[in-house]
Amino acid sequence: MDKTLMVDYDPETEEWIVHERDLDDPDKPPINHGSFRSEDEARQVLEQLKKARE
């Protein structure tokens, strides 16, 4: 199973969302790892999740 972590901006809520997508099954809903007010905070969480996988 190939997964990727991503950060996306939601203009409706003005939040940055950290989520994980299954690249083998693109129809599967993403796993949400949190919503953040700042891009920097979201990217910090993304880096922590990446390090935890190593």
Contacts in CASP RR format, 6 or more apart in sequence:
PFRMAT RR
TARGET T0000
AUTHOR 0000-0000-0000
METHOD contacts of the structure
MODEL  1
MDKTLMVDYDPETEEWIVHERDLDDPDKPPINHGSFRSEDEARQVLEQLK
KARE
1 22 0 8 1.000
1 24 0 8 1.000
2 22 0 8 1.000
2 23 0 8 1.000
2 24 0 8 1.000
3 20 0 8 1.000
3 21 0 8 1.000
3 22 0 8 1.000
3 23 0 8 1.000
4 20 0 8 1.000
4 21 0 8 1.000
4 23 0 8 1.000
5 18 0 8 1.000
5 19 0 8 1.000
5 20 0 8 1.000
5 33 0 8 1.000
5 46 0 8 1.000
5 49 0 8 1.000
5 50 0 8 1.000
6 18 0 8 1.000
6 19 0 8 1.000
6 20 0 8 1.000
6 21 0 8 1.000
6 30 0 8 1.000
6 46 0 8 1.000
7 16 0 8 1.000
7 17 0 8 1.000
7 18 0 8 1.000
7 39 0 8 1.000
7 42 0 8 1.000
7 43 0 8 1.000
7 46 0 8 1.000
8 16 0 8 1.000
8 17 0 8 1.000
8 19 0 8 1.000
9 15 0 8 1.000
9 16 0 8 1.000
9 17 0 8 1.000
9 39 0 8 1.000
10 16 0 8 1.000
10 17 0 8 1.000
10 35 0 8 1.000
13 35 0 8 1.000
14 37 0 8 1.000
15 35 0 8 1.000
15 36 0 8 1.000
15 37 0 8 1.000
16 35 0 8 1.000
16 36 0 8 1.000
16 37 0 8 1.000
16 38 0 8 1.000
16 39 0 8 1.000
16 41 0 8 1.000
16 42 0 8 1.000
17 32 0 8 1.000
17 34 0 8 1.000
17 35 0 8 1.000
17 36 0 8 1.000
17 42 0 8 1.000
18 32 0 8 1.000
18 33 0 8 1.000
18 34 0 8 1.000
18 35 0 8 1.000
18 36 0 8 1.000
18 42 0 8 1.000
18 45 0 8 1.000
18 46 0 8 1.000
18 49 0 8 1.000
19 30 0 8 1.000
19 31 0 8 1.000
19 32 0 8 1.000
19 33 0 8 1.000
19 34 0 8 1.000
20 30 0 8 1.000
20 31 0 8 1.000
20 33 0 8 1.000
20 49 0 8 1.000
21 28 0 8 1.000
21 30 0 8 1.000
22 28 0 8 1.000
22 30 0 8 1.000
33 45 0 8 1.000
33 49 0 8 1.000
34 45 0 8 1.000
36 42 0 8 1.000
36 45 0 8 1.000
END
